[in-house]
Amino acid sequence: MRGHESSVFSISVHASGRYAITTSSDTAQLWDLDTFQRKRKLNILQSVGIQKVFFLPLSNTILSCFKDNSIFAWECDTLSCRYQLPAPPESSSILYKVFAVTRDGRILAAGGKSNHLHLWCLEAKQLFRIIQMPARVRAIRHLEFLPDSFDAGSNQVLGVLSQDGIMRFVNIQTCKLLFEIGSLDEGISSSVISPHGRYIASIMENGSLNIYSVQALTQEINKPPPPLVKVIEDLPKSKLNSGDLKMKVTSGRVQRPARSRENRIQTRILKKDLTGSFENKENELSDGLNKKRLQILLKGYGEYPMKYRMFIWRSLLQLPENHTAFNSLEDKGVHVAFLNLQKKYPIKSRKLLRVLQRTLSALAHWSAIFSDTPYLPLLAFPFVKLFQNNQLICFEVVATLIINWCQHWFEYFPNPPINILSMIENVLAFHDKELLQHFIDHDITSQLYAWPLLETIFSEVLTREEWLKLFDNVFSNHPSFLLMTVVAYNICSRAPLLNCSLKDDFEYFFHHRNNLDISVVIKEVYRLMDTTPTDIHPDSMLHVFVALTKGQYPVFNQYPKFIVDYQTQERERIRNDELDYLRERQMVEDMQAEVDQQRVEDEAWYQKQELLRKAEETRRELLLQEEEKMVQQRQRLASVKRELKVKEMHLQDATRRRFLKLQQDQREMELRRLDDELERKVHMRDREIATTAKDLEMRHLELESQKRLYEKNLIRNQEAVAKEMREDTDAYRRKVDLEEHMFHKLIETGQTQNQKTHKLIEENLAKAEQACLNADWRIQALHKQRCDDLQRSECYQEVARLLRENRRKETEVLNSMMGEEAKKWQEAEEKDFHLKSEKKASALSDASRKWFLQKEINDALEHAEHPYTKGVPRYQNGQVVSSCLSRTSQLNDISEADSSTCPSFSQRRIQWDTTERDLMERVRNLRQRLTVQTRNRCQTPHLLVT
């Protein structure tokens, strides 16, 4: 059901329930509720919006109002414009927003954003009254007439809901304010009146739902009118002025005008005309076809068009559409017999179940037998599902079906209708004796092959389309057509029925769908209707079709009243017994509830006492906490006072702290100056050490160069001596070579040992000096760190003591440094002594080597002078002694610079060996000391800074 581009804000349904109009701001659409198809669409200009489109009650007129205050009336069937209401006078022109129509469709009330109400007479098509609401009313939000069971639809009381949330009920004839609901504090958001006018349901602005009783609010209206006679003048033919139309709403007692006899007669005549026109519209179609022509059309096509089927059914059944009578049945509520309908017939759709329950209840209220009819839900369910959107039509279709097509069904109540089943059996015996004999042979009665089809009206064995097609023919023919359909269904199914032999198979067959063409069944029905003899034909025993009466439904008493009354009495007795039992059980439950209530109250009292005790404890804890908070606050105040005093002391000591900081800065500057001086001295010492190391390296290089020079000279001399001595004997040459080899080996060993000793002493000296420097640096670094830690950790009050302590510690550090310096000077003197002894040993070795080389040179010279004296001493004793003395004198000359004494050659040789051993021993001792010092340094953590 699509087609609206904007939201739908209004839906109006026709009184018959067939049509509906949906309205949005841009369009209005007319829908057929039987087929859910759109019939017409109202298109308007974009500049002119739709205000509301709705059906007038009990008529086929559609009323449409647009935003330019133009109101048109349209015919429902042809949608042709019937008339247009004239424009209201300019002095009281308002934009219509809300509308209300009386139930007879004669008076239209319109209102909007104003305190004026316009009342239109739709018969005269003119504005006959303007009602001015109180001054507090600025806009009207909702209008609705209050129905009355005794005014024949000409409602006299209009409910007006204004912007202040108060709904005022006004008599439109006397313009008296009767009563009002709602208040300024508790305003009404929306309100609706029940169809019978007994209750008013209002949704309040605070979200609550209030139900008002009209009987309690309208005590003045329910009183009989006073014996006053007033003359009602006819409306003048000329248009009334706006000033003459206006009437103010005043409060006071309502006075109903007495109706004259002429008015009553006119009312009856008008009602008769309306009824006659209504019946003609319902009985005759627009094409002028009657029932016979419909039957001819049905025989030609087999079924009615789906689009017009419901309308044709209502025409064939001549439904009176008694709204008032049906409303009175519906107002009685759900019947007691169908309160638990969902337990016996569970239906998935709650809406469908509700409609079925209301329809069955209305039937039970109509006739008492239907409350005890077990198959009534099966009979009514197909029509309920078909007409679920219109309960009035559904009820009247089922009632018409019961009156006409269910004749004589209830004569043997509560048993199945034996007379009707006998008719079916007689017809079947005439047309198909073999099938009937098959039923008799297997003990299958008409209650099994005919009654299931009748009580469900074929809804269990046919599909929806087949069922509709069948009932097109049923409603178009005599009531005996339904009985003939049962016979035709059995005859057309004779082949599968003859194959059945078990009773369960027969039961299954007549309660489930079968492969059977419904068109063939309908043709067979028409054949049976024409070929059945008159004496056994059901139409001779059933009455012709009788429609429901208009206004009130006929009395249905075609059943054994004493059985129904007896069952009703038994049921009432059982209900009374059940009520007594329920009353006793309720008393027991009430007593148990009282005991439980007493127990609950006792428990509540104990719990309350416990809560009070806990509350008392909580209060005490709160008092203790408050006292603790007060103590804490006092402590905080004391701490704040102390802080203030401390701040005051700090302010007082500001000058002293600045002076102390100045002294501290000066002391730090002095310390930095001393540090710079120490660094400068260390740097100078490092440069001196580096210079001394370079001098030692140069001296070492000089010694190496002298050594190489001496070796070169010696080798050159040895080569010369070797060249001369090659001429000597082989024995002497081997001897000389051996001595030379031993001599060279001795010289190389001595030189290598001296070089290693030299290098080791130099390295140890450098390491000792570096260790002294590292120890000094570490001591200074530790001293600075200790001073900084002590200065950061102590308070300002101990500054003077720390300064004194620092001076004392500085003195100790200086003393320790001086002690270390004395030790280092002692070590340096010892090393200087070692260096001098090494120099002496080196000088002795150089003198011995020079003496030895000189001796060899002299021997070589003597050998050169006397080459032929081989193996014989070339000198006498005196010469040997003189040569020895000369060599001794040479040695003395060499060693004068080093010693004041002149020992002999053997003594010098022993002294040189002893010096060499002492030197080697000292070297070993020095190595051991260096190893121990190195190990100690590695074990001391504070010496690893470097």
PyMOL commands that set and color helices and strands:
alter all, ss='L'
color gray80, all
select helices_A, chain A and resi 90-92+214-217+219-222+242-245+261-283+291-301+309-317+323-331+336-338+341-344+350-366+368-371+376-386+391-405+418-431+433-441+446-449+451-455+464-475+480-492+494-499+503-509+518-531+538-540+561-652+654-725+730-793+796-865+877-895+905-939+941-944
alter helices_A, ss='H'
color red, helices_A
select strands_A, chain A and resi 10-13+19-23+27-32+37-43+50-55+61-66+71-75+81-84+96-101+107-112+116-121+126-132+140-146+157-162+167-171+176-181+188-193+199-204+209-213+246-248+250-251
alter strands_A, ss='S'
color yellow, strands_A
deselect
rebuild
show_as cartoon
